[in-house]
Amino acid sequence: TLINESKDEAMQHNFVLILKGTADKVAGEGIKAGADNHFTPQIPEVLINTAVVKPGSSDAVTFPAPSPGEYEFICTYPGHYMKMRGKFIVEPVTS
């Protein structure tokens, strides 16, 4: 669940789970995808995404975990991805 608690109307955000090392490509393609597509391109590097969320709003997405490994998440709203990013680690299931 992505909850946008910003008070500034210009601070819109999304959550985009991507393949590691593809942030520059995904963010660039996101700008081309535009607002109607939540600044999220439909390319193989994008695994899952939320809608763009305005301040005071939220969006939730449920998805099966990708294969074990390290992924990244970014906000593809224009100008945000350089600072709004992190690691998403999927660990193997152990018995």
VOVEX-803562 format. One record per atom (N, C-alpha, C): residue in three letters; z, x, y; atom name; residue number from 1. Coordinates in Angstrom, 3 decimals, padded with zeros to 6 digits. Each point is the difference from the previous one (the first is absolute). Layout:
N
(r 'ALA' (Z X Y) 'CA' NUM)
...
//
This chain:
95
(r 'THR' (000.000 000.840 -001.179) 'N' 1)
(r 'THR' (000.000 -000.840 001.179) 'CA' 1)
(r 'THR' (000.000 000.883 001.240) 'C' 1)
(r 'LEU' (-000.942 -000.236 000.866) 'N' 2)
(r 'LEU' (-000.079 000.696 001.278) 'CA' 2)
(r 'LEU' (000.515 -000.956 001.061) 'C' 2)
(r 'ILE' (001.057 000.397 000.705) 'N' 3)
(r 'ILE' (000.581 -000.800 001.071) 'CA' 3)
(r 'ILE' (-000.177 000.773 001.299) 'C' 3)
(r 'ASN' (-000.684 -000.576 000.952) 'N' 4)
(r 'ASN' (-000.210 000.654 001.287) 'CA' 4)
(r 'ASN' (001.077 -000.479 000.963) 'C' 4)
(r 'GLU' (000.967 000.856 000.259) 'N' 5)
(r 'GLU' (001.116 -000.346 000.878) 'CA' 5)
(r 'GLU' (-000.198 000.453 001.443) 'C' 5)
(r 'SER' (-001.180 000.477 000.322) 'N' 6)
(r 'SER' (-000.285 000.455 001.352) 'CA' 6)
(r 'SER' (000.116 -001.154 000.997) 'C' 6)
(r 'LYS' (000.355 000.326 001.208) 'N' 7)
(r 'LYS' (000.049 -000.979 001.092) 'CA' 7)
(r 'LYS' (-001.256 000.093 000.869) 'C' 7)
(r 'ASP' (-000.775 001.073 -000.185) 'N' 8)
(r 'ASP' (-001.199 000.251 000.786) 'CA' 8)
(r 'ASP' (-001.201 -000.660 -000.680) 'C' 8)
(r 'GLU' (-000.639 -000.964 000.644) 'N' 9)
(r 'GLU' (-001.126 -000.738 -000.574) 'CA' 9)
(r 'GLU' (-001.155 000.905 -000.431) 'C' 9)
(r 'ALA' (-000.100 001.189 000.595) 'N' 10)
(r 'ALA' (-001.087 000.914 -000.353) 'CA' 10)
(r 'ALA' (000.270 000.738 -001.316) 'C' 10)
(r 'MET' (001.206 -000.065 -000.501) 'N' 11)
(r 'MET' (000.377 000.745 -001.206) 'CA' 11)
(r 'MET' (-000.255 -000.810 -001.267) 'C' 11)
(r 'GLN' (-001.246 -000.042 -000.398) 'N' 12)
(r 'GLN' (-000.382 -000.653 -001.245) 'CA' 12)
(r 'GLN' (-000.089 001.070 -001.088) 'C' 12)
(r 'HIS' (000.319 -000.380 -001.239) 'N' 13)
(r 'HIS' (000.033 000.974 -001.090) 'CA' 13)
(r 'HIS' (-000.500 -000.615 -001.297) 'C' 13)
(r 'ASN' (-000.383 000.879 -000.913) 'N' 14)
(r 'ASN' (-000.285 -000.411 -001.364) 'CA' 14)
(r 'ASN' (000.507 001.087 -000.951) 'C' 14)
(r 'PHE' (-000.074 -000.273 -001.281) 'N' 15)
(r 'PHE' (000.380 000.952 -001.039) 'CA' 15)
(r 'PHE' (-001.204 000.134 -000.906) 'C' 15)
(r 'VAL' (-000.489 001.236 -000.138) 'N' 16)
(r 'VAL' (-001.166 000.247 -000.830) 'CA' 16)
(r 'VAL' (000.343 001.132 -000.967) 'C' 16)
(r 'LEU' (-000.009 -000.298 -001.284) 'N' 17)
(r 'LEU' (000.263 000.987 -001.035) 'CA' 17)
(r 'LEU' (-001.327 000.642 -000.376) 'C' 17)
(r 'ILE' (-000.033 001.338 000.049) 'N' 18)
(r 'ILE' (-001.257 000.722 -000.183) 'CA' 18)
(r 'ILE' (000.167 001.170 -000.966) 'C' 18)
(r 'LEU' (-001.118 000.524 -000.440) 'N' 19)
(r 'LEU' (000.016 001.206 -000.807) 'CA' 19)
(r 'LEU' (000.440 001.175 000.868) 'C' 19)
(r 'LYS' (000.774 000.891 -000.584) 'N' 20)
(r 'LYS' (000.509 001.170 000.722) 'CA' 20)
(r 'LYS' (-001.158 000.813 000.582) 'C' 20)
(r 'GLY' (000.174 000.412 001.261) 'N' 21)
(r 'GLY' (-000.983 000.855 000.654) 'CA' 21)
(r 'GLY' (-001.177 -000.729 000.629) 'C' 21)
(r 'THR' (000.066 -001.325 000.077) 'N' 22)
(r 'THR' (-001.138 -000.758 000.537) 'CA' 22)
(r 'THR' (000.292 -000.714 001.311) 'C' 22)
(r 'ALA' (001.121 000.315 000.635) 'N' 23)
(r 'ALA' (000.423 -000.717 001.205) 'CA' 23)
(r 'ALA' (-001.034 000.064 001.127) 'C' 23)
(r 'ASP' (-000.564 001.174 000.251) 'N' 24)
(r 'ASP' (-000.982 000.123 001.082) 'CA' 24)
(r 'ASP' (-001.204 -000.908 -000.256) 'C' 24)
(r 'LYS' (-000.507 000.033 -001.223) 'N' 25)
(r 'LYS' (-001.158 -000.827 -000.341) 'CA' 25)
(r 'LYS' (000.329 -001.479 000.107) 'C' 25)
(r 'VAL' (001.128 -000.414 -000.588) 'N' 26)
(r 'VAL' (000.361 -001.415 -000.009) 'CA' 26)
(r 'VAL' (000.237 -000.505 001.425) 'C' 26)
(r 'ALA' (000.696 000.772 000.812) 'N' 27)
(r 'ALA' (000.263 -000.424 001.380) 'CA' 27)
(r 'ALA' (-001.302 -000.121 000.796) 'C' 27)
(r 'GLY' (-000.893 000.956 -000.164) 'N' 28)
(r 'GLY' (-001.290 -000.058 000.696) 'CA' 28)
(r 'GLY' (-000.827 -001.202 -000.423) 'C' 28)
(r 'GLU' (-000.028 -000.241 -001.303) 'N' 29)
(r 'GLU' (-000.736 -001.156 -000.514) 'CA' 29)
(r 'GLU' (000.696 -001.308 000.389) 'C' 29)
(r 'GLY' (001.321 000.055 000.168) 'N' 30)
(r 'GLY' (000.752 -001.181 000.417) 'CA' 30)
(r 'GLY' (-000.392 -000.463 001.392) 'C' 30)
(r 'ILE' (-000.217 000.949 000.882) 'N' 31)
(r 'ILE' (-000.437 -000.354 001.355) 'CA' 31)
(r 'ILE' (-001.356 -000.704 -000.073) 'C' 31)
(r 'LYS' (-000.891 000.529 -000.839) 'N' 32)
(r 'LYS' (-001.314 -000.634 -000.162) 'CA' 32)
(r 'LYS' (000.125 -001.401 -000.604) 'C' 32)
(r 'ALA' (000.978 -000.182 -000.898) 'N' 33)
(r 'ALA' (000.194 -001.312 -000.647) 'CA' 33)
(r 'ALA' (000.406 -001.052 001.020) 'C' 33)
(r 'GLY' (000.748 000.409 001.023) 'N' 34)
(r 'GLY' (000.352 -000.893 001.098) 'CA' 34)
(r 'GLY' (001.156 -000.944 -000.250) 'C' 34)
(r 'ALA' (000.367 -000.686 001.055) 'N' 35)
(r 'ALA' (001.155 -000.902 -000.013) 'CA' 35)
(r 'ALA' (-000.161 -001.150 -000.985) 'C' 35)
(r 'ASP' (-001.209 -000.516 -000.142) 'N' 36)
(r 'ASP' (-000.215 -001.122 -000.924) 'CA' 36)
(r 'ASP' (000.335 000.376 -001.443) 'C' 36)
(r 'ASN' (-000.063 001.289 -000.305) 'N' 37)
(r 'ASN' (000.310 000.507 -001.343) 'CA' 37)
(r 'ASN' (001.339 000.741 -000.026) 'C' 37)
(r 'HIS' (000.844 -000.266 000.994) 'N' 38)
(r 'HIS' (001.335 000.608 000.091) 'CA' 38)
(r 'HIS' (-000.072 001.526 000.061) 'C' 38)
(r 'PHE' (-001.092 000.520 000.557) 'N' 39)
(r 'PHE' (-000.236 001.441 000.114) 'CA' 39)
(r 'PHE' (000.130 000.704 -001.349) 'C' 39)
(r 'THR' (-000.384 -000.718 -001.064) 'N' 40)
(r 'THR' (000.089 000.554 -001.350) 'CA' 40)
(r 'THR' (-001.377 -000.031 -000.645) 'C' 40)
(r 'PRO' (-000.556 001.179 -000.277) 'N' 41)
(r 'PRO' (-001.313 000.026 -000.633) 'CA' 41)
(r 'PRO' (000.093 -000.343 -001.487) 'C' 41)
(r 'GLN' (-001.057 -000.538 -000.534) 'N' 42)
(r 'GLN' (-000.074 -000.301 -001.429) 'CA' 42)
(r 'GLN' (-000.692 001.174 -000.688) 'C' 42)
(r 'ILE' (000.772 001.064 -000.212) 'N' 43)
(r 'ILE' (-000.507 001.214 -000.643) 'CA' 43)
(r 'ILE' (000.953 000.382 -001.129) 'C' 43)
(r 'PRO' (-000.468 000.782 -000.976) 'N' 44)
(r 'PRO' (000.837 000.340 -001.159) 'CA' 44)
(r 'PRO' (001.307 000.707 000.335) 'C' 44)
(r 'GLU' (000.068 000.663 001.130) 'N' 45)
(r 'GLU' (001.215 000.723 000.385) 'CA' 45)
(r 'GLU' (001.152 -000.931 000.371) 'C' 45)
(r 'VAL' (-000.309 -001.247 000.310) 'N' 46)
(r 'VAL' (001.017 -000.998 000.363) 'CA' 46)
(r 'VAL' (000.421 -000.742 -001.258) 'C' 46)
(r 'LEU' (001.294 000.070 -000.322) 'N' 47)
(r 'LEU' (000.509 -000.644 -001.208) 'CA' 47)
(r 'LEU' (000.542 -001.399 000.267) 'C' 47)
(r 'ILE' (000.688 -000.167 001.113) 'N' 48)
(r 'ILE' (000.607 -001.298 000.344) 'CA' 48)
(r 'ILE' (000.290 000.000 001.502) 'C' 48)
(r 'ASN' (000.040 -001.173 000.589) 'N' 49)
(r 'ASN' (000.324 -000.055 001.432) 'CA' 49)
(r 'ASN' (000.587 -001.351 000.363) 'C' 49)
(r 'THR' (000.722 000.007 001.104) 'N' 50)
(r 'THR' (000.454 -001.247 000.608) 'CA' 50)
(r 'THR' (-000.964 -000.345 001.125) 'C' 50)
(r 'ALA' (000.181 -001.165 000.559) 'N' 51)
(r 'ALA' (-000.698 -000.371 001.226) 'CA' 51)
(r 'ALA' (000.615 000.774 001.162) 'C' 51)
(r 'VAL' (-000.659 -000.001 001.134) 'N' 52)
(r 'VAL' (000.607 000.527 001.224) 'CA' 52)
(r 'VAL' (001.063 -001.005 000.422) 'C' 52)
(r 'VAL' (001.184 000.515 000.283) 'N' 53)
(r 'VAL' (001.148 -000.853 000.303) 'CA' 53)
(r 'VAL' (000.385 000.161 001.468) 'C' 53)
(r 'LYS' (000.028 -001.114 000.706) 'N' 54)
(r 'LYS' (000.406 000.008 001.404) 'CA' 54)
(r 'LYS' (001.523 000.071 000.097) 'C' 54)
(r 'PRO' (000.530 000.435 001.136) 'N' 55)
(r 'PRO' (001.458 000.038 000.177) 'CA' 55)
(r 'PRO' (000.632 -001.357 -000.305) 'C' 55)
(r 'GLY' (001.111 000.050 -000.722) 'N' 56)
(r 'GLY' (000.711 -001.217 -000.367) 'CA' 56)
(r 'GLY' (-000.549 -000.675 -001.244) 'C' 56)
(r 'SER' (-000.999 000.615 -000.629) 'N' 57)
(r 'SER' (-000.619 -000.577 -001.197) 'CA' 57)
(r 'SER' (000.152 000.937 -001.182) 'C' 57)
(r 'SER' (-000.404 -000.491 -001.175) 'N' 58)
(r 'SER' (000.070 000.827 -001.210) 'CA' 58)
(r 'SER' (-001.141 -000.376 -000.942) 'C' 58)
(r 'ASP' (-000.222 000.860 -000.970) 'N' 59)
(r 'ASP' (-000.965 -000.257 -001.056) 'CA' 59)
(r 'ASP' (000.527 000.673 -001.260) 'C' 59)
(r 'ALA' (-000.267 -000.602 -001.138) 'N' 60)
(r 'ALA' (000.467 000.561 -001.272) 'CA' 60)
(r 'ALA' (-001.165 000.087 -000.968) 'C' 60)
(r 'VAL' (000.061 000.992 -000.845) 'N' 61)
(r 'VAL' (-001.016 000.183 -001.021) 'CA' 61)
(r 'VAL' (000.697 000.480 -001.271) 'C' 61)
(r 'THR' (-000.402 -000.554 -001.122) 'N' 62)
(r 'THR' (000.509 000.415 -001.301) 'CA' 62)
(r 'THR' (-001.172 000.567 -000.783) 'C' 62)
(r 'PHE' (000.228 001.134 -000.648) 'N' 63)
(r 'PHE' (-001.099 000.644 -000.717) 'CA' 63)
(r 'PHE' (000.557 000.823 -001.157) 'C' 63)
(r 'PRO' (-000.796 000.197 -001.038) 'N' 64)
(r 'PRO' (000.449 000.871 -001.083) 'CA' 64)
(r 'PRO' (-000.007 001.450 000.479) 'C' 64)
(r 'ALA' (000.960 000.758 -000.452) 'N' 65)
(r 'ALA' (000.073 001.412 000.398) 'CA' 65)
(r 'ALA' (-001.237 000.739 -000.482) 'C' 65)
(r 'PRO' (-000.526 000.881 000.839) 'N' 66)
(r 'PRO' (-001.106 000.833 -000.473) 'CA' 66)
(r 'PRO' (000.513 001.018 -001.020) 'C' 66)
(r 'SER' (-000.884 000.768 -000.558) 'N' 67)
(r 'SER' (000.380 001.033 -000.968) 'CA' 67)
(r 'SER' (001.026 000.954 000.606) 'C' 67)
(r 'PRO' (000.873 000.581 -000.832) 'N' 68)
(r 'PRO' (000.980 000.951 000.521) 'CA' 68)
(r 'PRO' (-000.677 001.088 000.837) 'C' 68)
(r 'GLY' (000.640 000.336 001.092) 'N' 69)
(r 'GLY' (-000.529 001.024 000.894) 'CA' 69)
(r 'GLY' (000.475 -000.226 001.419) 'C' 69)
(r 'GLU' (-000.535 000.801 000.902) 'N' 70)
(r 'GLU' (000.365 -000.090 001.408) 'CA' 70)
(r 'GLU' (-001.153 -000.610 000.785) 'C' 70)
(r 'TYR' (000.326 -000.997 000.789) 'N' 71)
(r 'TYR' (-000.951 -000.702 000.849) 'CA' 71)
(r 'TYR' (000.522 000.090 001.432) 'C' 71)
(r 'GLU' (-000.737 -000.565 000.923) 'N' 72)
(r 'GLU' (000.442 -000.052 001.388) 'CA' 72)
(r 'GLU' (-000.084 -001.438 000.490) 'C' 72)
(r 'PHE' (000.764 -000.287 001.054) 'N' 73)
(r 'PHE' (-000.188 -001.267 000.701) 'CA' 73)
(r 'PHE' (-000.125 000.307 001.474) 'C' 73)
(r 'ILE' (-000.826 -000.791 000.664) 'N' 74)
(r 'ILE' (-000.239 000.167 001.431) 'CA' 74)
(r 'ILE' (-000.117 -001.368 000.655) 'C' 74)
(r 'CYS' (000.110 000.010 001.318) 'N' 75)
(r 'CYS' (-000.346 -001.157 000.823) 'CA' 75)
(r 'CYS' (-001.375 000.303 000.574) 'C' 75)
(r 'THR' (-000.983 -000.851 -000.285) 'N' 76)
(r 'THR' (-001.357 000.265 000.479) 'CA' 76)
(r 'THR' (-000.318 -000.679 001.331) 'C' 76)
(r 'TYR' (001.005 -000.611 000.632) 'N' 77)
(r 'TYR' (-000.242 -000.527 001.346) 'CA' 77)
(r 'TYR' (-000.411 001.197 000.857) 'C' 77)
(r 'PRO' (-001.047 -000.128 000.831) 'N' 78)
(r 'PRO' (-000.523 001.158 000.730) 'CA' 78)
(r 'PRO' (001.070 000.817 000.725) 'C' 78)
(r 'GLY' (-000.035 001.300 -000.282) 'N' 79)
(r 'GLY' (000.907 000.946 000.648) 'CA' 79)
(r 'GLY' (001.341 000.176 -000.676) 'C' 79)
(r 'HIS' (000.295 -000.742 -001.047) 'N' 80)
(r 'HIS' (001.330 000.041 -000.610) 'CA' 80)
(r 'HIS' (000.142 000.953 -001.187) 'C' 80)
(r 'TYR' (-001.053 000.224 -000.759) 'N' 81)
(r 'TYR' (000.160 000.653 -001.296) 'CA' 81)
(r 'TYR' (000.545 001.423 000.065) 'C' 81)
(r 'MET' (-000.179 000.707 001.093) 'N' 82)
(r 'MET' (000.481 001.388 000.078) 'CA' 82)
(r 'MET' (001.529 000.071 -000.046) 'C' 82)
(r 'LYS' (000.675 -001.026 000.503) 'N' 83)
(r 'LYS' (001.466 -000.005 000.002) 'CA' 83)
(r 'LYS' (000.583 -001.001 -000.986) 'C' 83)
(r 'MET' (-000.731 -001.030 -000.313) 'N' 84)
(r 'MET' (000.517 -001.060 -000.876) 'CA' 84)
(r 'MET' (-000.575 000.189 -001.393) 'C' 84)
(r 'ARG' (000.689 000.830 -000.779) 'N' 85)
(r 'ARG' (-000.485 000.351 -001.329) 'CA' 85)
(r 'ARG' (001.146 000.504 -000.848) 'C' 85)
(r 'GLY' (-000.212 000.007 -001.285) 'N' 86)
(r 'GLY' (001.027 000.505 -000.901) 'CA' 86)
(r 'GLY' (-000.535 000.163 -001.408) 'C' 86)
(r 'LYS' (000.874 000.474 -000.876) 'N' 87)
(r 'LYS' (-000.341 000.183 -001.411) 'CA' 87)
(r 'LYS' (000.426 -001.225 -000.793) 'C' 87)
(r 'PHE' (-000.765 -000.302 -001.030) 'N' 88)
(r 'PHE' (000.292 -001.078 -000.931) 'CA' 88)
(r 'PHE' (-000.111 000.632 -001.380) 'C' 88)
(r 'ILE' (001.129 000.157 -000.659) 'N' 89)
(r 'ILE' (000.032 000.710 -001.281) 'CA' 89)
(r 'ILE' (000.217 -000.989 -001.140) 'C' 89)
(r 'VAL' (-000.875 000.066 -000.989) 'N' 90)
(r 'VAL' (000.125 -000.823 -001.198) 'CA' 90)
(r 'VAL' (000.399 000.935 -001.138) 'C' 90)
(r 'GLU' (001.162 -000.261 -000.562) 'N' 91)
(r 'GLU' (000.498 000.834 -001.093) 'CA' 91)
(r 'GLU' (-000.333 -000.647 -001.336) 'C' 91)
(r 'PRO' (-000.227 000.823 -001.024) 'N' 92)
(r 'PRO' (-000.290 -000.573 -001.318) 'CA' 92)
(r 'PRO' (001.210 -000.756 -000.542) 'C' 92)
(r 'VAL' (-000.266 -001.024 -000.783) 'N' 93)
(r 'VAL' (001.051 -000.765 -000.626) 'CA' 93)
(r 'VAL' (000.560 000.818 -001.157) 'C' 93)
(r 'THR' (001.313 000.106 -000.031) 'N' 94)
(r 'THR' (000.653 000.709 -001.119) 'CA' 94)
(r 'THR' (000.779 -000.997 -000.819) 'C' 94)
(r 'SER' (000.080 000.243 -001.300) 'N' 95)
(r 'SER' (000.721 -000.935 -000.858) 'CA' 95)
(r 'SER' (001.455 000.340 -000.122) 'C' 95)
//
